[in-house]
Amino acid sequence: MTQVVSGVTVEYCRVDAALFPVDPAAPNIKLRIGMPTEWNRKAMMFGGGGYNGTIPDIAMNVPLGRADQPTPLARGYVTFASDSGHQAGPTGSLDGSFGVNDEALRNFAAGDALKKTRDAAMFLIRHGYGSRPGQIYFAGGSTGGREALVVAQRWPDAFDGVISAYPAWNNAAEIIYLGYLTQVMSRPGAFLGPEKQGLLYNSAVAACDGRDGLQDNIVSNADGCELDPRVLRCPDGVDAGPTCLSDAQITSVVAASKPLRWPYRIASGEREYPGFPFLSGADMRTPFLGFGTTAPANPMPATAGYGLQFWDQWVKYFLTRDPGFNSLDIDPRRPGKWLPRISYLSTIQDRNNSDLRPFMRSGGKLLLLHGAADELVSHRSTSDYYQRVRATAGPGQTQKSVRYYLIPGVNHANVGPVAFAGTWDSLTALEQWVEDGRSPAKPVAIDGRSGITRPLCDYPLWPRYRSGDPGSAQSFVCSR
């Protein structure tokens, strides 16, 4: 077939295939591969999103990739992806119903489908071209970002380089946290509607913008941004409209922004989730924490937001395996009889132990990206992952194999209005690192809408304005 991709006309053969399960009751893994006529002898696997269930577009770009640069398929890559072993219903990536089947659950949550898909793609590539790729890469964001870390850890020789963006790497831990917030925000008067979410975000920007030396609505030092939500308290703590927060709403905000630590052990070893900064989102059109426009309830409203619905599906199909179960009936801090099942699920969903030493020894390179205004996966969690990698492998070895960039103003996947829709040609940077031994040097992110650029700073550094054109990365220095 012929398709225009990134302004380039690409001729390629599209192959659809299915991998049959061991359990006859489990769904197939459906995969798709694009094999260009003019092959560059490289391959790129894409990760999915949410609960997956659909095959990603094999002609798409890498997450947070520059729109003015060719996608992998347009560069001559063989590209491939799968639905991770189940087919979503009308709710798409929010359909967790496959979780009632053990094999389908492991294919998605443990990442078993990733290796199966990769091996099937390698067979098809050898059959089609008569040789295997010289380099194999993986790129994904959110769930796909978690999958990127899974392949680097579980199969360290399977991929030469990996791009992991805003990864939901400790998925079970975040779900426990989301369940807690679902309970908190279901209390009478505790939910923040879009206007109050915008009030919170704009107040945080007003309090923190300028600390990086420039008033531009982009908060560069996200970890240094603090706002006491009590400054927004309504008189007597009673809801008085969109210009203030009631006491019940302040309680919700504090719960969302602080780490949640649960008072029990789970098999994965995870004990907490770090919470979200008040900079999550962009304005009232990008709801804080992805909690949508409607308070959680039973049944869970479709307008309740992605995070709340994700918890609801997990409880119904992963945890209780009872589609009629009321997800508000479980307090994840005191799960009672459900604790053993939560513990078991944690071993599947949180199996990223941050030991990337085998991947590093094989020569693998990892580019780790996260937006500081992400409203669905906390950048604090990715920072924690990176720090664990450094603690395990050591700073020197980590520097040889991993780069982590926290991008100011960017939310989850640059969806909707954002302060800085930062993008970067990470694929070229990864190619140069893997194939030529040239590590990223002074990378720059660009907002394709405005042309504004910012330096990408090695974490924990962040861009501080020095002097000159405020729209140019050259006017900033990476600072602590």
Beta strands, then each sheet from edge to edge (+ up, - down):
strand 1: 2-5
strand 2: 8-19
strand 3: 29-36
strand 4: 42-46
strand 5: 78-82
strand 6: 135-141
strand 7: 161-165
strand 8: 260-261
strand 9: 272-273
strand 10: 365-371
strand 11: 402-407
strand 12: 422-423
strand 13: 444-447
strand 14: 453-455
strand 15: 462-465
strand 16: 476-479
sheet 1: 1+ 2- 3+ 5- 4- 6- 7- 10- 11-
sheet 2: 8+ 9-
sheet 3: 12+ 13- 14+
sheet 4: 15+ 16-
end
